[in-house]
Every structure is written in structure tokens, then in C-alpha cells.
Amino acid sequence: TGSDNVTLSEGVVFTSPWTVERFLDYSSVNAKWGVLFNQIDLSIGKRKQLFSCLETRFFCGLRGFWSRFSFDLEISRPLVKDTQDSIDSKAKHRQNEWGLGILAGAENTYRLNHCWSLIGQANLALTYGCSSIKINKNLFQRDATHLIVARDMQYTIKDDDYRMQSFVDFGMGVRFEPIVYGCSKLTLDLLWEFHYLYSYNRLPRGNAFPGGQVDLFNVSGNLLLSGLALRLNLNF
């Protein structure tokens, strides 16, 4: 999650294509965004010994995910008597998405001893699922001359769409593999992972220029997630 706050400086005004009135000037802009992402992978593979301490595992399987992307905006400007109307405007954007699809990749393991290893992973995935978008926007404007309410408006946009979502994943780290007798064993991985989702963002916004040919259009943007991951694997 994150947020940005922008306040008017002398001689500077702001506009935003994400609000109801995209071509008015504002003195204060506050934005908050957040991403909640969950993913489950099930895979089957085969190991191949390249050297005494190096092996490769090729695998394929299934991937399921569900996520929530939020983007909220608050914009305002003060009332100046007989000169400038006051405006308060808010916009709340939500994109909920889920998908199920196929997964394929490879994992290299370099054994340091019987319990510890260095690992590197790379895989691709393609899922199919539903992307639901809901947007709420409102605007309150007070007239600077008569000090009355000039406008008080709000509207909601909803859109459900079924589509494909592609993934590119990389990871590097260490693995702890305790010695367990039997047909199954546990491994504990500590990885730095990168997840790239092509064309994930589908939130529509207004045209940034007056007189544009399209009032609302999708802003297609990619999502890159990276960070430290702790995983517990059960291998058969």
C-alpha cells in the first residue's frame, strides 16, 4: 500500500483525469493505493542430476490466484469570495480479480551439504478468470458569488470481464532440507522473488485533454511484485 499528498504551491495548480471534473484546477490532491495478492501453485516435476552437487527440476502444474487492487483519490480547493468556487471531490476505484490456469518452469539446486542448498527458479503461467471493477465518484461545488450549492453529484461504474492473465516469475535464495526417512519430505525456502503480471491494471480514467475523442478508457498497466518469501514445501 502507499499514499501521495500534493499541496498547492504559488503559481501551481493541479488537474486529474481520475475525478468527475477532469479539467478544473485544484489546490490539494491526496491519493492512496494498495494491492492484496494471493497465489496457490500445485506442480509435478522430474529431477535431473547434472553434476554431483547440481540438479535441475522441470515441472508443470496449476496456478490459482485472487487479488484486490484499490486506488482512492481526494481533491479539493478552497472558496475565494466572488473569485473561486470551492470544490471537494472523491473517487474510489476497486479491481477484484481471480483466475485459474497452467504453470510451467524449472528449478536449479546447488547443494552445499546434506541439508542446505542454493536455489534458483523461473516459471511462466497463464490463467483465465474474472476481473470485476467498481468505481464510485462524487463532487460537491459551492458557488463563490452567491455561496450556495452549485453542484452535488455522484455516480458509480461497474464492469465484469473474463480474460487471460499472464505471469513471469523469478526467484533466488536458500533451502533447508532436513533428512526425513520415507516417501515424503519437507523443505523450507527463503527466496527473493519477482512476479510480473502483464496488463494487470484495467481501471478506466477520463481523457486528460479537453475535446478528446474518448470520455473513459482503460489504462492498461503492468504489475511488478518483488520481495522476500518464506515457503514450506511438501514433496512426495
Buried (B, 14 or more C-beta within 10 A) or exposed (E): EEEEEBEBEEEEEBBBBBBBBBBBEBBBBBBBBEBEBEBEBEBEBEEEEEEEEBBBBEBEBBBBBBBBBBBBBBBBBEBEEEEEBBBBBBBBBBBBBBBEBEBBBBBBBBBEEEEEBBBBBBBEBBBEBEBBBBBBBBBBBBEBEEEEEBEEEEEEEEBEEEEEBBBBBBBBBEBEBEEEEEEEBEBEBEBEBBBBBEBBBBBBBBBEEEEEEEEEEBEEEEBEBEEEEEBEEEEE
